Structure formats: structure tokens, C-alpha cells
Amino acid sequence: MKADRDKKSGQQMSEVQLQLRGIDQVNLFGPNDANLRYMESKFGGTITARGDVLYILGPAENIEMVRDICDELIGRVEQGQLIDEVALGYLWGQFQDDEELIESPDQERETLLFAGGSRTAVRCKTAGQQAYIDAIRQHDVVFGIGPAGTGKTFLAVVMAMDYLKRNLVDKIVLVRPAVETGEQLGFLPGDLQEKINPYMRPLHDALSDIGGADKIARMMASGVIEASPLAYMRGRTLNNAFVILDEAQNTTVGQMKMFLTRLGFQSKAVVTGDITQIDLPTNQESGLVHVRKILANTKGVAFADLDGRDVVRHPLVRRIVAAFEAAGVTAN
């Protein structure tokens, strides 16, 4: 590391160098070096590349953090992750706050699944997400609770596909309550599948993103992947299945009990929801809220709480979640 003092500002400046040999510099730098310019705007320095060396020059008090962020980005590029402003914004916010630092970068980079859709590899991006994945591996029933953008549904689908790929289960069952988010959609024409498609679309999108739309369509046609409204689960027993109940905050207490008692031998259930977005009538208690009171200490059951630190969508989503939390605004 080189250190010098800026003649105009009198500020202590430092320079560090990172090796880029074998690194996809187009992905790392972004279109027209947009990623580098984004980083420069954040720390008040310059980042330039000459051949296979990245030069970082900036205020001495920030240089170590910027080097660590660049090291992290290089590691992600090596493992096939796309680097864009969303990833940059997340990492920058994460490294700025010591409480949000990922405690085990090596664990975070573990590949959960090599996907066949639009993603080449899927990995956890936060410590909270890693704890969620660990809970799924270690327990037969897991509740993933958190705000929008924390990956609770997507990661559940990733794990379901991984279990199916490794022949740990025979099928995946996707379940959702048919509750509108405050809008009355009215009568939907068509057969059962056509009626439930609007409710199941988020799960379909996650599956297609991971496995590719054509492959997922074939798996659904063959029954290996099944999508069902919650109301049609009564009376069934699901053996050798990975079952995902999404939007579980919109289940009643009775529906939640009914769903959890569908679990058969060699099966795993992941229940996801956001308790700040309950669309049930005000006189009905959410099954997701109630179940924690009675299953919190039950062996084989785990609750994984995700929060604003785990939001990995557009950087603005994290700020929106934080603003609503600060205002105490909920949807119920």
C-alpha cells in the first residue's frame, strides 16, 4: 500500500493494487466501466485498470474497505455471479455497517445449485440467508419470515430443486392461499390450472429462473412439480415431497394446521411469508403469526427471520422496507 497527501485538500491518500489475472473484467467493470464509476462516487477516489492490475486510489480512511469490497466482487466474478448496481449497492451498504458484515464469506459463497435457467449458479448473499438455508437442511419444517426482497421464496425453491436433483424427494409441491392483496379480482374463467395461475405466478417465475421455462413446463406436465391452491390440500398426505407454502401470512389458523398435518414420510415443508403484509379480514388471525406461539419450541421445527439487511433486490427496496418499518405501517 502506498500513502501520500493530496496537495489540494491536504487529505491523506492511499493506493492499493489487486490482481485481475483470469478475471472477467467486462463483468467486473460493467458496461462503459459503470461499476467502477459507481464505486468511485461512493468513496471519493479513483479506480483504474492497467492490464491485469486494478489500482485503487482514495482517502486513507476508506481504502481498506474499498479494497475488501473489490476483493469480494472479484471473488463473485470468479464464481460466475453477475455484477451490477444492485450487487454493488448491497455490498457497499453491508461493508459500511459492521453489524451487517457477513461473518463467513467462504460459507456465503457456497454454491447451492448450478441452475439451468437465467442463472449459472445460485448462492446466499447474506448471513441471514445462509442461516435460513442451514435451517432448511437441518429441520423438516422451516418458517422463513421476512419482508419483500429477502429471497425467502426464491431460496426455498432453490433448495426444493436441489433436493429433487439429488433424489432426496420425488416431487415438489407449491402451495399458495388464494387471497387477493386488497383488490377483488372477481371470477376467473378457465379450468383449475388457469384459475390458480395468477396466484402461483411468483413461484413459477422463481422455478423458470432456476431451471428454465421449458424444463419446468415439462416437469409440471409430468406431475414432478405440482402447483395447488391451499384449499385443495385438505385430505392429502404428501410423502417424499418438498412442499412450499408461500404467502403464508394469508392463511387462517385452521388452514395452517391443515397444511402442516399434510406432511408425510421423507418430506420437508418450507413456509414463507411477510407478517407485515397480511390481507386477511381484520377479524381473522394470521396462521403464520399464531403458529409461532405454539411451535416455537417444537423439535424439528425452525423459524428463520430475515430483515432489511437481507434485501437483495434493487437498493431502493431496502430503503423502502426500512421506511415502512420506521413508520410502523403494516398491510393488515
MARVO-436276 format. One record per residue (C-alpha): x negated, z, y negated; residue number from 1; residue in three letters. Coordinates in steps of 0.02 Angstrom, whole numbers. Last residue first. Layout:
MARVO-436276
> X;Z;Y;NUM;ala $
...
end
This chain:
MARVO-436276
> 2666;392;287;332;asn $
> 2541;274;206;331;ala $
> 2420;403;141;330;thr $
> 2350;437;-32;329;val $
> 2245;593;-60;328;gly $
> 2168;517;-215;327;ala $
> 1992;547;-151;326;ala $
> 2038;470;17;325;glu $
> 2111;318;-70;324;phe $
> 1953;295;-173;323;ala $
> 1839;319;-22;322;ala $
> 1933;187;78;321;val $
> 1925;65;-68;320;ile $
> 1738;96;-91;319;arg $
> 1706;63;94;318;arg $
> 1813;-95;86;317;val $
> 1712;-159;-64;316;leu $
> 1557;-174;46;315;pro $
> 1647;-308;150;314;his $
> 1669;-242;326;313;arg $
> 1554;-114;406;312;val $
> 1647;49;373;311;val $
> 1558;187;471;310;asp $
> 1512;294;320;309;arg $
> 1696;290;268;308;gly $
> 1747;386;423;307;asp $
> 1747;380;614;306;leu $
> 1806;524;721;305;asp $
> 1783;512;909;304;ala $
> 1902;621;1011;303;phe $
> 1863;645;1195;302;ala $
> 1967;676;1352;301;val $
> 1891;706;1524;300;gly $
> 1915;894;1513;299;lys $
> 2055;943;1394;298;thr $
> 2001;1044;1243;297;asn $
> 2076;934;1106;296;ala $
> 2223;884;1216;295;leu $
> 2367;985;1138;294;ile $
> 2337;979;951;293;lys $
> 2250;811;961;292;arg $
> 2404;735;1041;291;val $
> 2514;777;890;290;his $
> 2421;669;764;289;val $
> 2414;519;879;288;leu $
> 2595;543;931;287;gly $
> 2647;530;749;286;ser $
> 2786;647;701;285;glu $
> 2955;571;662;284;gln $
> 3063;623;514;283;asn $
> 2962;518;392;282;thr $
> 3004;358;486;281;pro $
> 2848;286;570;280;leu $
> 2726;177;473;279;asp $
> 2574;292;482;278;ile $
> 2422;228;388;277;gln $
> 2317;383;350;276;thr $
> 2313;429;535;275;ile $
> 2213;273;575;274;asp $
> 2221;224;757;273;gly $
> 2134;189;921;272;thr $
> 2171;245;1099;271;val $
> 2045;200;1233;270;val $
> 2100;216;1414;269;ala $
> 1995;203;1571;268;lys $
> 2049;164;1748;267;ser $
> 1974;194;1919;266;gln $
> 2138;268;1983;265;phe $
> 2293;258;1874;264;gly $
> 2333;288;1690;263;leu $
> 2517;267;1648;262;arg $
> 2528;453;1600;261;thr $
> 2438;421;1436;260;leu $
> 2565;291;1384;259;phe $
> 2719;398;1416;258;met $
> 2643;548;1326;257;lys $
> 2605;438;1176;256;met $
> 2779;365;1178;255;gln $
> 2858;537;1179;254;gly $
> 2752;596;1031;253;val $
> 2800;440;935;252;thr $
> 2678;297;920;251;thr $
> 2632;222;751;250;asn $
> 2465;314;737;249;gln $
> 2420;224;897;248;ala $
> 2380;63;804;247;glu $
> 2292;2;963;246;asp $
> 2316;64;1141;245;leu $
> 2175;-7;1246;244;ile $
> 2179;-2;1436;243;val $
> 2030;-41;1547;242;phe $
> 2105;-64;1719;241;ala $
> 2066;-20;1899;240;asn $
> 2241;53;1922;239;asn $
> 2379;47;1791;238;leu $
> 2539;132;1845;237;thr $
> 2698;63;1765;236;arg $
> 2865;150;1738;235;gly $
> 2864;131;1548;234;arg $
> 2734;8;1484;233;met $
> 2858;-117;1414;232;tyr $
> 2894;-14;1257;231;ala $
> 2709;-14;1213;230;leu $
> 2708;-202;1184;229;pro $
> 2600;-294;1310;228;ser $
> 2445;-402;1312;227;ala $
> 2363;-437;1479;226;glu $
> 2186;-495;1515;225;ile $
> 2148;-539;1695;224;val $
> 2325;-609;1703;223;gly $
> 2273;-788;1742;222;ser $
> 2344;-855;1578;221;ala $
> 2259;-713;1483;220;met $
> 2091;-754;1560;219;met $
> 2114;-939;1522;218;arg $
> 2158;-902;1340;217;ala $
> 2007;-786;1327;216;ile $
> 1891;-925;1386;215;lys $
> 1963;-1049;1262;214;asp $
> 1957;-930;1113;213;ala $
> 1777;-875;1136;212;gly $
> 1723;-713;1220;211;gly $
> 1680;-594;1077;210;ile $
> 1768;-668;926;209;asp $
> 1910;-725;1037;208;ser $
> 1935;-548;1101;207;leu $
> 1933;-475;925;206;ala $
> 2057;-606;863;205;asp $
> 2174;-575;1010;204;his $
> 2170;-388;971;203;leu $
> 2213;-418;788;202;pro $
> 2350;-543;840;201;arg $
> 2442;-424;956;200;met $
> 2585;-382;837;199;tyr $
> 2613;-563;785;198;pro $
> 2602;-619;968;197;asn $
> 2739;-499;1027;196;ile $
> 2886;-616;1004;195;lys $
> 2795;-770;1067;194;glu $
> 2744;-680;1226;193;gln $
> 2921;-617;1256;192;leu $
> 3000;-789;1234;191;asp $
> 3046;-868;1068;190;gly $
> 3127;-814;906;189;pro $
> 3077;-661;802;188;leu $
> 3220;-562;728;187;phe $
> 3176;-473;567;186;gly $
> 3002;-446;496;185;leu $
> 3054;-289;403;184;gln $
> 2906;-235;298;183;glu $
> 2834;-58;294;182;gly $
> 2691;-96;411;181;thr $
> 2801;-159;552;180;glu $
> 2808;-62;716;179;val $
> 2795;-149;885;178;ala $
> 2681;-20;967;177;pro $
> 2523;-101;1035;176;arg $
> 2448;-119;1208;175;val $
> 2303;-222;1275;174;leu $
> 2273;-215;1462;173;val $
> 2105;-272;1529;172;ile $
> 2085;-313;1713;171;lys $
> 1987;-283;1872;170;asp $
> 1878;-139;1812;169;val $
> 1696;-91;1841;168;leu $
> 1661;-272;1885;167;asn $
> 1512;-281;1764;166;arg $
> 1597;-416;1660;165;lys $
> 1759;-316;1657;164;leu $
> 1670;-159;1597;163;tyr $
> 1581;-261;1462;162;asp $
> 1743;-344;1408;161;met $
> 1826;-174;1390;160;ala $
> 1675;-107;1295;159;met $
> 1686;-249;1170;158;val $
> 1874;-225;1152;157;val $
> 1848;-40;1111;156;ala $
> 1711;-92;989;155;leu $
> 1832;-208;898;154;phe $
> 1969;-78;889;153;thr $
> 1863;63;816;152;lys $
> 1756;-51;710;151;gly $
> 1754;59;554;150;thr $
> 1840;-73;447;149;gly $
> 2005;16;419;148;ala $
> 2002;205;428;147;pro $
> 1963;316;577;146;gly $
> 2017;385;745;145;ile $
> 1948;330;912;144;gly $
> 2036;429;1048;143;phe $
> 1950;423;1217;142;val $
> 2021;444;1392;141;val $
> 1910;420;1545;140;asp $
> 1758;502;1467;139;his $
> 1570;472;1468;138;gln $
> 1556;287;1428;137;arg $
> 1694;292;1298;136;ile $
> 1616;446;1216;135;ala $
> 1448;359;1205;134;asp $
> 1531;211;1119;133;ile $
> 1611;325;989;132;tyr $
> 1447;418;960;131;ala $
> 1364;249;931;130;gln $
> 1499;202;806;129;gln $
> 1471;363;711;128;gly $
> 1283;334;707;127;ala $
> 1313;166;626;126;thr $
> 1288;-19;664;125;lys $
> 1330;-24;848;124;cys $
> 1277;-186;931;123;arg $
> 1355;-351;984;122;val $
> 1252;-503;1028;121;ala $
> 1274;-690;1007;120;thr $
> 1431;-678;902;119;arg $
> 1552;-823;873;118;ser $
> 1612;-818;1051;117;gly $
> 1510;-796;1210;116;gly $
> 1454;-618;1181;115;ala $
> 1300;-529;1243;114;phe $
> 1371;-353;1254;113;leu $
> 1325;-177;1202;112;leu $
> 1150;-221;1143;111;thr $
> 1056;-63;1094;110;glu $
> 1001;-74;914;109;arg $
> 1082;91;865;108;glu $
> 984;180;1001;107;gln $
> 820;120;930;106;asp $
> 876;166;754;105;pro $
> 910;346;807;104;ser $
> 963;460;665;103;glu $
> 1053;330;564;102;ile $
> 1041;389;385;101;leu $
> 1208;432;308;100;glu $
> 1165;610;256;99;glu $
> 1005;547;176;98;asp $
> 1106;439;56;97;asp $
> 1015;289;-15;96;gln $
> 972;224;159;95;phe $
> 1154;201;206;94;gln $
> 1207;122;43;93;gly $
> 1068;-7;58;92;trp $
> 1106;-38;241;91;leu $
> 1291;-69;210;90;tyr $
> 1261;-181;60;89;gly $
> 1133;-284;156;88;leu $
> 1245;-305;308;87;ala $
> 1391;-360;198;86;val $
> 1278;-470;91;85;glu $
> 1223;-569;244;84;asp $
> 1103;-551;390;83;ile $
> 1165;-621;554;82;leu $
> 1105;-522;704;81;gln $
> 997;-608;834;80;gly $
> 887;-466;893;79;gln $
> 736;-519;793;78;glu $
> 848;-533;639;77;val $
> 902;-353;664;76;arg $
> 722;-294;674;75;gly $
> 679;-390;516;74;ile $
> 826;-308;427;73;leu $
> 770;-134;480;72;glu $
> 592;-167;420;71;asp $
> 665;-231;256;70;cys $
> 765;-71;238;69;ile $
> 611;35;276;68;asp $
> 508;-62;148;67;arg $
> 645;-39;19;66;val $
> 648;148;53;65;met $
> 459;163;37;64;glu $
> 457;60;-124;63;ile $
> 587;160;-217;62;asn $
> 484;298;-301;61;glu $
> 338;177;-328;60;ala $
> 441;58;-431;59;pro $
> 426;-120;-364;58;gly $
> 327;-251;-270;57;leu $
> 373;-308;-95;56;ile $
> 268;-448;-19;55;tyr $
> 329;-529;143;54;leu $
> 192;-613;245;53;val $
> 211;-759;365;52;asp $
> 181;-895;237;51;gly $
> 199;-821;65;50;arg $
> 361;-727;45;49;ala $
> 422;-640;-111;48;thr $
> 515;-481;-150;47;ile $
> 519;-420;-330;46;thr $
> 566;-254;-409;45;gly $
> 713;-169;-492;44;gly $
> 782;-84;-337;43;phe $
> 956;-159;-314;42;lys $
> 936;-325;-403;41;ser $
> 782;-361;-298;40;glu $
> 879;-333;-138;39;met $
> 1015;-456;-189;38;tyr $
> 883;-584;-242;37;arg $
> 801;-569;-71;36;leu $
> 967;-594;18;35;asn $
> 1010;-745;-89;34;ala $
> 847;-834;-45;33;asp $
> 932;-1002;-75;32;asn $
> 1041;-968;77;31;pro $
> 987;-804;159;30;gly $
> 811;-729;163;29;phe $
> 820;-655;338;28;leu $
> 922;-796;415;27;asn $
> 808;-932;344;26;val $
> 655;-825;385;25;gln $
> 688;-825;571;24;asp $
> 544;-708;618;23;ile $
> 401;-763;731;22;gly $
> 267;-699;611;21;arg $
> 354;-607;469;20;leu $
> 225;-470;435;19;gln $
> 267;-344;300;18;leu $
> 168;-306;142;17;gln $
> 184;-161;20;16;val $
> 162;-154;-168;15;glu $
> 177;-8;-287;14;ser $
> 222;14;-470;13;met $
> 209;170;-581;12;gln $
> 314;141;-736;11;gln $
> 225;119;-903;10;gly $
> 368;5;-953;9;ser $
> 268;-139;-1024;8;lys $
> 99;-115;-937;7;lys $
> 173;-82;-763;6;asp $
> 60;44;-676;5;arg $
> -27;5;-511;4;asp $
> -16;55;-328;3;ala $
> -62;-47;-172;2;lys $
> 0;0;0;1;met $
end
